[in-house]
Amino acid sequence: MEPSGVDGTGLPGAGKRVCVVGASGKLGQYLVRHALDRGYEVVGVCRERSVPKLAGFEGRITVIPGATDDPAVIARAVRGCDAVLTVLVPWGRNHYSSGTAQAVLDHARPGARLVFSCGWHITRDGKDEYTRRFRLYAAVFGRLAKLARVVDVDDQVEACRRVFASDTRWTVVRGSDLEEGDSEGLPVWSRHVGDPVLASNRTRRVDYALFMVEAVENDALVHEAPAIVGRLTPSARAHAGGAA
Ligand SMILES: NC(=O)c1ccc[n+]([C@@H]2O[C@H](COP(=O)([O-])OP(=O)(O)OC[C@H]3O[C@@H](n4cnc5c(N)ncnc54)[C@H](OP(=O)(O)O)[C@@H]3O)[C@@H](O)[C@H]2O)c1
């Protein structure tokens, strides 16, 4: 087979640049690693105080320190990028999540692939079916976190609403509960929570990142909000035949 990368390396990212917004977190660092493995040039954005967390990538990535919801920081970071991978965290009470999403939507170049992360609680079309336990947990956790001014889940909902309404080439990857551990391979996905394939509700963080990076080159995922689950989980093994 002919090598597919533009420089003849056969790597899908050869000659392309991606930006990882929120690069210093656990998911962010896996995103950086997968992107480098695929030959992409990587630009990472993280808070100034977190730059040392990326020391292991020194010399291999460009780091732009700053708040991820700062339009000037994002404008600089996404310049010339073919894709932007955004860890959409709903921290604090200052619209961090929606501010981050908006900055990416406003400044990524037209036609760039935009891949965002969030949890299963986000629904695109209202057709997700959540268990009573999940709804109760989400309601209680959301309320307590908001009261404590730590996490604002409503702002992540708003961030995703803006992404869904945009005319960009977006994918919103909706993750199950995450765990550490060796890769099980590319997670399986479904359009809607409630699909039995997702019942195990568990994905390795390394594979969540893998799914996001693979989505960059997968046009079938443009304008999709795949809910994902680990491919070796019991529910995926039992039902993956019917899933995407
Ligand atoms: N059940 C789950 O846990 C679950 C399921 C599905 C999807 N997700 C998604 O996974 C993503 C994060 O997961 P993770 O495992 O990578 O978590 P993580 O390692 O804790 O990363 C969290 C991110 O939030 C940033 N952050 C932490 N405190 C902050 C603050 N006070 N202000 C601004 N930014 C702050 C971190 O940046 P610093 O390095 O600068 O601290 C880092 O980029 C989110 O997009 C979440 O929606 C989670």
PDBQT file of the ligand as one rigid body, heavy atoms in Angstrom, charges set to zero:
ROOT
HETATM    1  N1  LIG A 301     -16.934  10.667  34.206  1.00  0.00    +0.000 N 
HETATM    2  C1  LIG A 301     -15.928  11.453  33.842  1.00  0.00    +0.000 C 
HETATM    3  O1  LIG A 301     -15.003  11.721  34.583  1.00  0.00    +0.000 OA
HETATM    4  C2  LIG A 301     -15.971  11.981  32.455  1.00  0.00    +0.000 A 
HETATM    5  C3  LIG A 301     -16.694  11.292  31.537  1.00  0.00    +0.000 A 
HETATM    6  C4  LIG A 301     -16.672  11.680  30.262  1.00  0.00    +0.000 A 
HETATM    7  C5  LIG A 301     -15.981  12.785  29.889  1.00  0.00    +0.000 A 
HETATM    8  N2  LIG A 301     -15.320  13.490  30.764  1.00  0.00    +0.000 N 
HETATM    9  C6  LIG A 301     -14.630  14.642  30.281  1.00  0.00    +0.000 C 
HETATM   10  O2  LIG A 301     -13.236  14.486  30.486  1.00  0.00    +0.000 OA
HETATM   11  C7  LIG A 301     -12.628  15.774  30.531  1.00  0.00    +0.000 C 
HETATM   12  C8  LIG A 301     -11.636  15.971  31.683  1.00  0.00    +0.000 C 
HETATM   13  O3  LIG A 301     -11.165  14.791  32.133  1.00  0.00    +0.000 OA
HETATM   14  P1  LIG A 301      -9.724  14.506  32.701  1.00  0.00    +0.000 P 
HETATM   15  O4  LIG A 301      -9.769  13.105  33.111  1.00  0.00    +0.000 OA
HETATM   16  O5  LIG A 301      -8.663  14.930  31.765  1.00  0.00    +0.000 OA
HETATM   17  O6  LIG A 301      -9.624  15.417  33.973  1.00  0.00    +0.000 OA
HETATM   18  P2  LIG A 301      -8.409  16.227  34.522  1.00  0.00    +0.000 P 
HETATM   19  O7  LIG A 301      -7.131  15.565  34.344  1.00  0.00    +0.000 OA
HETATM   20  O8  LIG A 301      -8.805  16.563  35.911  1.00  0.00    +0.000 OA
HETATM   21  O9  LIG A 301      -8.359  17.504  33.596  1.00  0.00    +0.000 OA
HETATM   22  C9  LIG A 301      -9.158  18.504  33.846  1.00  0.00    +0.000 C 
HETATM   23  C10 LIG A 301      -8.807  19.711  33.014  1.00  0.00    +0.000 C 
HETATM   24  O10 LIG A 301      -9.376  20.805  33.698  1.00  0.00    +0.000 OA
HETATM   25  C11 LIG A 301      -8.406  21.797  33.951  1.00  0.00    +0.000 C 
HETATM   26  N3  LIG A 301      -8.695  22.432  35.254  1.00  0.00    +0.000 N 
HETATM   27  C12 LIG A 301      -8.639  21.891  36.472  1.00  0.00    +0.000 A 
HETATM   28  N4  LIG A 301      -8.983  22.794  37.394  1.00  0.00    +0.000 NA
HETATM   29  C13 LIG A 301      -9.232  23.943  36.731  1.00  0.00    +0.000 A 
HETATM   30  C14 LIG A 301      -9.641  25.229  37.121  1.00  0.00    +0.000 A 
HETATM   31  N5  LIG A 301      -9.861  25.546  38.393  1.00  0.00    +0.000 N 
HETATM   32  N6  LIG A 301      -9.815  26.148  36.160  1.00  0.00    +0.000 NA
HETATM   33  C15 LIG A 301      -9.602  25.848  34.874  1.00  0.00    +0.000 A 
HETATM   34  N7  LIG A 301      -9.223  24.637  34.439  1.00  0.00    +0.000 NA
HETATM   35  C16 LIG A 301      -9.050  23.697  35.365  1.00  0.00    +0.000 A 
HETATM   36  C17 LIG A 301      -7.129  21.049  33.968  1.00  0.00    +0.000 C 
HETATM   37  O11 LIG A 301      -6.125  21.954  33.671  1.00  0.00    +0.000 OA
HETATM   38  P3  LIG A 301      -4.826  22.069  34.591  1.00  0.00    +0.000 P 
HETATM   39  O12 LIG A 301      -3.908  20.989  34.111  1.00  0.00    +0.000 OA
HETATM   40  O13 LIG A 301      -4.368  23.441  34.279  1.00  0.00    +0.000 OA
HETATM   41  O14 LIG A 301      -5.215  21.877  36.024  1.00  0.00    +0.000 OA
HETATM   42  C18 LIG A 301      -7.338  20.031  32.877  1.00  0.00    +0.000 C 
HETATM   43  O15 LIG A 301      -7.118  20.574  31.597  1.00  0.00    +0.000 OA
HETATM   44  C19 LIG A 301     -13.773  16.725  30.550  1.00  0.00    +0.000 C 
HETATM   45  O16 LIG A 301     -13.956  17.199  29.239  1.00  0.00    +0.000 OA
HETATM   46  C20 LIG A 301     -14.973  15.914  30.953  1.00  0.00    +0.000 C 
HETATM   47  O17 LIG A 301     -16.158  16.487  30.501  1.00  0.00    +0.000 OA
HETATM   48  C21 LIG A 301     -15.257  13.104  32.069  1.00  0.00    +0.000 A 
ENDROOT
TORSDOF 0
